[in-house]
Amino acid sequence: MWRLAEALGMDSKRPVIFECVGAPGVLQGIVGRAPHFSRIVVVGVCMQSDQIEPAIAINKEVELRFALGYSPVEFHDTLHMIAQGRVEFAVHPAGRLNTGPLWKKANVCKVGSGRGGL
């Protein structure tokens, strides 16, 4: 179905997963739990050797993209799209991150607050 949509020039709406941790084993865990035809964008920098099982990614036709940082404008636009409900956002099943102290430290309470940051 996705291949037909792409051949017709249509948006295929594949799942996109961001790996932002950069710890050994995290990428393999994401590949193992990712739905078929997912795009995994790796922005976490693992500072030691890591390994994945390519056969799992191949069988699921997973696309891996590695990026060396995004610009502040890209983060800004992405957070706004999430806040506006234009992109689907879900917490990774491994857990939640308490961002309360982070937002207080940045002096930003919500998107569009006018107090800097977002």
N, C-alpha and C positions, 0 to 999 in steps of 0.2 A: 504494500500500500504506500509506504513512504517513498519507495523508488518511483512509483507511478506519479505521485504528487510532485516529486522533484523534477521528473521528466517533463511534466506539464507546466513547470515554473511556479508551482503553488508552494505556500509555506507548509512544511511538513510537521511543525510543532513537536519535534522530538524532545524527550526529557533532557534537561541540562542540569548537571550536577557539578558544583564547585568543591574542589578539594583545597582547603585553606590551612590545613594543619601542618603538613610537612614532616610527619613522624613516620618512622619505618612501619610498614604493614598497613597503614591507613589506605593507601591507594589500592592495594590488593583487596582490602575489605570492601571498598566502594565498588570496584569492578565486580566482585562477587555478588553484591546486592543490587547492582544497577539493573533497571529494566532493559530489555532488548532495544537496540537502536539508540541508546543514550549517548549523549556527548558529555564527556568528563573534562572539565577545564581545571588543570592543575596549576594553582598559583602558590601553594605551600611549598617551601623550599626544604627538602630533606637534606640535611648536611652530612649524611652518611649513606653507604650503599643500601639499596632497597631492591626488592624484586617483586615481580608480578607474574602470574601465570597467563601467558599470551593466549593459550587455547581457550580460556574462559572468555576473554575479551573478543576473540575472533568469532567464537560460536554465537555470541550475543550481538555481533557487529557493532561493538562499542567504538566510538571515536574518542581518542585521547588528544587533547590539545594542551600544550605547555606554554605558559605565558610568563614573561618577566615583568610583572607589575602592570597595573592599569593606571591611567591618569586619574587625577582627582575628579575631572569632569565625568569620566566613565562611572566612577563610584557614585557620584552625585546623581547622575541620570538613572542608574540602576536602583538606588534607594527610592527615588521618586516614583519610578515605575512600580516598585513593590508597594509603596504607600498608597498609590492610586488604584491598586488592584489590577494593573495591566499585565503583570506577570504573576504566575502562581508561585507561592513561596511556602516551603514546609521545613520544619525543624528536622535535622538528621536524627534518625531513630536512636543513635548512640547516646544522646543526651541533649541538655540545654546549657547555654552559656548565660550567666548572669551579667547582663550588660549595664545594669543600673549604675555601678560605680564608674564605668567607662563614660556613660552619657553625662553624669554629673561632672566628671573631670573635664570633659570637653565643653561643658556649659551649654549643652544642647539637650533639650527635652523632647522635641518632636520635629519631624520634617516641616520646614517652612516656619519655624518659630521666630525667625529673624534675629536669632541670637548667635549667629555664626555657624560654621560647619556645613550643615545641610541646608 
